[in-house]
């Protein structure tokens, strides 16, 4: 199992755990609200009984009864809205209602009837009551909790992701610059030895030819070292004709590809389209794409390129007839370490994405791909 499959499974597991927590919270909160609703109905019943006893007050019974408890019960209701409706539909009494106008109270009674509220029936009156604000807040608590948990997870994920990305960038930059530094010393020594051999074998034509080829390869190593040294620092951009630069990359890779691979690229003599790039880094991106295409075709097939533009951008499509990429891997292929090859570190496309998006303010993405049919990558660059 590769690290990205494992990462996806971890995300799925955490998502399922979060859903289970929310469900448990909602079930438990629903249980509590049910209990509180029963408690409020009991309080409303007691409140009705106390009110009935006080309404049945007469002078004879007052000598033997103490209505202090009844009064305290009526005063204790500070949260439950209650409306007493007589048998003629009039409002006899109300408590804990925001709008106390007769029209508003009648409207509230009609709304409670529509909502299916069962009134407490008394002699020639009905008592309608609503849930307290506390009970309403408790019913919304799971949703508030869900929002808070979601916000916490989102901010936590963004924070950790940014910290991890910053750490990865430091590792990238450190590794690239250290590689350039380590290459610099042996390259300088090799150049010196080549020049020395040229001097002592000056009359040997065959040796001079070999030494010239060695110098070309050392030039290539110097270019690679220069590319690594530019990682992590702002490279110098210059206006270039994209047709000419792409044709140079094609020529370099075509000489190193199988003769069974056909290259269909636009000619360098097309009407110029100018873009702002760093040629060394841009060539690195194109070479990575072409090298991946050659690997995907296993020595036989066609690599083609198309260049087009709009008002602001120039687009480069590079297509091959290789194995293709599954649709669920279109973004994963640009992540560090992802590779389908038996050898390699899986850094080529990750580097390409970094170079295009961070250094050239462009975009690179998989435009289309079908397994067994081939793949098209698109590079979007701002016009010069």
C-alpha positions in Angstrom: 0.0 0.0 0.0 1.5 3.4 -1.0 1.5 6.4 1.3 -1.2 8.2 -0.5 -3.7 5.2 -0.4 -2.9 4.9 3.3 -3.5 8.7 3.8 -6.8 8.4 2.0 -7.9 5.6 4.3 -6.9 7.6 7.3 -9.0 10.5 6.2 -12.0 8.2 5.6 -11.5 6.6 9.0 -11.4 10.0 10.7 -14.4 11.1 8.7 -16.4 8.0 9.8 -15.3 8.5 13.4 -16.5 12.2 13.3 -19.9 11.2 11.9 -20.3 8.5 14.6 -19.5 11.2 17.3 -22.0 13.6 15.8 -24.7 10.9 15.7 -24.1 9.9 19.3 -24.2 13.5 20.3 -27.5 14.1 18.4 -29.1 10.9 19.9 -28.1 11.8 23.4 -29.2 15.5 23.0 -32.5 14.3 21.6 -32.9 12.1 24.7 -32.2 15.0 27.0 -34.6 17.3 25.2 -37.3 14.7 25.4 -36.8 14.5 29.2 -36.7 18.3 29.5 -39.9 18.6 27.4 -41.7 16.1 29.7 -40.4 18.1 32.7 -41.7 21.3 31.2 -45.1 19.8 30.6 -45.3 18.6 34.2 -44.3 22.1 35.3 -47.1 23.5 33.1 -49.6 21.1 34.7 -48.6 22.1 38.2 -48.8 25.7 37.2 -52.4 25.1 35.9 -53.4 23.4 39.1 -52.0 26.2 41.2 -53.8 28.8 39.1 -57.1 26.8 39.3 -56.8 26.7 43.1 -56.2 30.4 43.4 -59.1 31.1 41.0 -61.4 29.0 43.2 -60.4 31.2 46.2 -63.3 32.3 48.5 -63.4 33.9 51.9 -64.5 30.7 53.7 -61.6 28.6 52.3 -59.1 31.3 53.0 -59.5 30.7 56.7 -58.1 27.2 56.4 -55.8 27.3 53.3 -52.4 28.9 52.8 -51.9 29.9 49.1 -48.3 30.9 49.6 -47.1 27.8 47.7 -49.5 28.4 44.9 -48.2 31.9 44.5 -44.6 30.8 44.5 -45.4 28.2 41.8 -47.0 30.8 39.6 -44.0 33.2 40.2 -41.4 30.4 39.5 -42.3 30.1 35.8 -39.8 32.5 34.3 -39.1 30.6 31.1 -42.2 28.7 29.7 -44.5 31.0 27.6 -48.1 30.3 28.6 -51.3 31.7 27.1 -54.7 31.0 28.7 -57.6 31.0 26.1 -61.3 31.0 27.3 -64.0 29.0 25.6 -65.0 32.0 23.6 -61.5 32.2 22.0 -60.4 35.3 24.0 -57.1 35.7 25.8 -57.6 35.6 29.6 -54.0 35.5 30.7 -50.5 35.2 29.4 -47.0 35.0 30.8 -43.4 35.0 29.3 -44.6 36.2 25.9 -42.5 38.7 24.0 -45.3 40.5 22.2 -48.2 41.0 24.5 -50.7 42.6 22.1 -54.0 40.7 21.7 -53.5 40.3 17.9 -50.0 38.9 18.4 -51.1 36.5 21.2 -54.0 35.2 19.0 -51.6 34.7 16.1 -49.3 32.8 18.4 -52.2 30.5 19.5 -53.1 29.8 15.9 -49.5 29.0 15.1 -49.3 26.6 18.1 -52.5 24.9 16.8 -51.0 24.5 13.4 -47.9 23.0 14.9 -50.0 20.4 16.7 -49.5 21.7 20.2 -51.9 19.9 22.6 -53.3 22.4 25.1 -54.0 21.6 28.8 -57.8 21.6 29.1 -59.4 23.2 32.2 -63.0 24.3 33.0 -64.1 26.6 30.2 -60.5 27.4 29.2 -57.5 25.9 27.4 -53.9 26.6 28.3 -51.3 26.7 25.5 -47.6 26.7 26.3 -44.5 26.6 24.2 -41.0 25.2 24.7 -38.7 27.4 26.8 -35.8 29.1 25.1 -33.4 26.8 27.0 -35.1 23.7 25.4 -35.0 25.3 22.0 -31.2 26.0 22.4 -30.7 22.5 23.5 -32.4 21.1 20.4 -29.9 23.2 18.2 -26.9 22.2 20.3 -25.9 19.2 18.1 -25.8 21.4 15.0 -23.8 24.1 16.9 -21.5 21.3 18.1 -21.1 20.0 14.5 -20.2 23.5 13.2 -17.7 24.0 16.0 -16.1 20.5 15.5 -16.0 21.1 11.8 -14.4 24.5 12.2 -11.8 23.1 14.7 -10.9 20.3 12.4 -10.7 22.6 9.4 -8.5 25.2 11.1 -6.4 22.4 12.6 -5.9 20.7 9.3 -5.0 24.0 7.6 -2.5 24.8 10.3 -0.8 21.4 10.3 -0.9 21.3 6.5 0.7 24.7 6.1 3.3 23.8 8.7 4.0 20.5 7.0 4.2 22.2 3.6 6.6 24.8 5.0 8.8 22.1 6.4 8.7 20.2 3.1 9.7 23.4 1.3 12.7 23.8 3.6 13.7 20.2 3.0 13.3 20.7 -0.8 15.4 23.8 -0.8 18.1 22.4 1.5 18.3 19.2 -0.5 18.5 21.0 -3.9 21.1 23.5 -2.8 23.2 20.8 -1.1 23.0 18.7 -4.3 24.2 21.7 -6.4 27.0 22.3 -3.9 28.1 18.7 -3.9 28.1 18.6 -7.7 30.1 21.8 -8.1 33.4 20.4 -6.8 33.7 17.3 -8.9 32.5 19.1 -12.0 35.2 21.7 -11.6 37.8 19.0 -11.2 36.5 17.1 -14.3 36.7 20.3 -16.4 40.3 20.8 -15.3 41.2 17.2 -16.1 39.6 17.5 -19.6 41.5 20.7 -20.3 44.7 19.0 -19.2 44.1 16.0 -21.4 43.4 18.2 -24.3 46.8 19.9 -23.9 48.8 16.7 -23.6 46.9 14.9 -26.5 46.6 17.9 -28.7 47.8 16.0 -31.8 45.4 13.0 -31.2 42.3 13.8 -33.2 40.3 10.8 -31.9 41.1 11.7 -28.3 40.1 15.4 -28.9 36.7 14.2 -30.2 36.2 12.0 -27.1 37.2 14.9 -24.9 34.8 17.3 -26.7 31.9 14.8 -26.0 33.0 14.6 -22.4 32.9 18.4 -22.2 29.4 18.4 -23.6 28.3 16.0 -20.9 30.0 18.1 -18.2 28.1 21.1 -19.6 25.0 19.1 -19.0 26.0 18.4 -15.4 26.7 22.1 -14.9 23.2 22.9 -16.2 21.7 20.3 -13.8 23.6 21.9 -10.9 22.4 25.3 -11.9 18.8 24.1 -12.0 19.2 22.7 -8.4 20.8 25.9 -7.2 17.8 27.9 -8.4 15.3 25.9 -6.3 14.2 28.0 -3.3 15.3 31.3 -4.8 13.5 33.6 -7.2 14.9 32.8 -10.7 15.4 35.5 -13.3 12.6 35.4 -15.9 13.1 36.5 -19.5 10.9 36.8 -22.5 11.4 33.8 -24.9 9.6 32.5 -27.9 7.8 29.4 -26.7 8.0 27.7 -30.1 11.8 27.9 -30.2 12.3 26.8 -26.6 10.0 23.8 -27.0 11.7 22.8 -30.2 15.1 22.8 -28.4 13.7 20.5 -25.7 12.2 18.2 -28.4 15.5 18.0 -30.2 17.4 17.1 -27.1 15.0 14.4 -26.0 14.5 13.0 -29.5 18.2 12.2 -29.8 17.9 10.1 -26.7 14.7 8.3 -27.5 14.0 5.1 -29.4 13.5 5.5 -33.1 10.1 3.9 -32.7 8.9 7.0 -30.9 7.5 9.8 -33.2 7.7 13.4 -32.1 5.0 15.7 -33.5 5.8 19.2 -32.4 5.1 22.6 -33.9 8.0 24.1 -35.8 10.3 26.8 -34.4 9.5 29.0 -37.4 5.8 29.6 -36.3 4.7 33.1 -35.5 6.4 33.9 -32.1 4.4 33.6 -28.9 6.4 35.2 -26.1 6.2 34.1 -22.4 8.2 35.1 -19.3 10.2 32.0 -18.1 13.5 31.0 -16.8 14.8 28.8 -19.7 16.8 26.4 -17.5 13.9 25.6 -15.2 11.3 25.6 -17.9 13.4 23.1 -20.0 13.6 20.9 -16.9 9.8 20.8 -16.7 9.4 19.8 -20.4 12.2 17.2 -20.1 10.4 15.6 -17.1 7.2 15.5 -19.0 8.8 14.0 -22.1 10.8 11.5 -20.0 7.6 10.3 -18.3 5.9 10.0 -21.7 8.8 7.9 -23.0 8.6 5.6 -19.9 4.8 5.3 -20.2 5.0 4.2 -23.9 7.8 1.7 -23.2 9.8 2.6 -26.3 7.1 2.8 -28.9 4.4 5.4 -29.7 3.9 9.1 -30.4 4.5 12.3 -28.4 2.9 15.4 -29.7 2.7 19.0 -28.6 0.2 21.9 -29.3 0.6 25.6 -28.5 -2.4 28.0 -28.3 -3.3 31.1 -26.4 -6.0 33.5 -25.2 -5.9 37.1 -24.1 -3.7 36.5 -21.1 -2.1 33.1 -21.2 -0.2 30.7 -23.5 -1.1 27.0 -23.2 1.2 24.0 -24.0 -0.4 20.6 -24.4 2.0 17.6 -24.4 0.3 14.3 -25.2 1.6 10.7 -25.4 0.1 7.4 -26.4 1.2 5.6 -23.2 -0.5 3.7 -20.5 -2.5 6.6 -19.2 -3.4 7.7 -15.7 -6.5 6.7 -13.6 -8.9 9.6 -13.1 -8.5 9.4 -9.3 -4.8 10.0 -9.6 -4.8 13.2 -11.6 -3.8 15.3 -8.6 -1.8 12.6 -6.8 0.8 12.3 -9.6 2.1 15.8 -8.6 2.6 14.8 -5.0 6.2 14.1 -3.8 7.1 10.4 -3.7 4.3 9.2 -6.0 5.6 7.0 -8.7 4.6 3.9 -10.7 8.1 3.0 -11.7 10.3 0.5 -10.1 13.1 3.0 -9.9 13.0 6.7 -9.2 11.9 8.9 -6.3 8.7 10.2 -7.8 9.9 13.9 -7.6 9.8 14.8 -11.3 6.2 16.0 -11.6 6.3 17.5 -8.1 9.3 19.6 -9.1 7.5 20.5 -12.4 4.5 21.8 -10.5 6.6 23.8 -8.1 8.6 25.4 -10.9 5.6 26.3 -13.0 3.2 27.5 -10.2 5.6 29.1 -7.7 8.3 30.5 -10.0 6.4 31.2 -13.2 2.9 32.1 -11.8 1.4 29.4 -14.1 -0.4 26.1 -13.8 0.2 22.5 -14.8 -2.4 19.8 -14.7 -3.6 16.6 -16.3 -6.0 17.8 -19.1 -7.2 14.3 -20.0 -6.1 10.7 -19.8 -7.5 7.3 -20.5 -5.9 4.0 -19.4 -4.3 2.3 -22.3 -4.9 5.4 -24.6 -2.5 8.1 -23.4 -2.3 11.3 -21.4 -2.3 15.0 -22.0 -0.6 17.5 -19.7 -1.3 21.2 -20.0 1.0 24.0 -19.0 -0.5 27.5 -18.6 2.0 30.4 -18.6 1.3 34.2 -18.5 2.1 36.0 -21.7 5.2 38.2 -21.7 
